[in-house]
Amino acid sequence: MAQVEEDEQTEFEAQCDLMGRYIVLDMRTKGRDDGKLVLDGEVYQYDADLGEQLLRKNIDFFLWASGKAQELQSEAFSLAEGAEKKPSKSSSGKSNGGRKKSTTPSQSS
């Protein structure tokens, strides 16, 4: 197994950083009107750094966020696949493009 240098991130740390930044966009304590998060009696405003710390410290939260990330990825792939199969409006569903052949001969000057 390869060694990780002290100043390098492990895969787990990189995943926590990315999920805290792009998957877990907001967290709030239920019932609070100010939209803040209460952890161990302390009140916090959610940001990516707090998300990363929480993901590193709580494996259940990490697994939940990872599962959500996989769901989002699967949904995005399905949407992209559906868009590829859907004919464009300009082609009228034909594979040879949207232009119709002219029935009148062209006249040259």
Secondary structure by P-SEA (a helix, b strand, c coil): ccccccccccaaaaaaaaaaccccccccccccccbbbbcccccccccaaaaaaaaaacaaaaaaaaaaaaaaaaaaaaaaaaaaaccccccccccccccccccbbbbcc
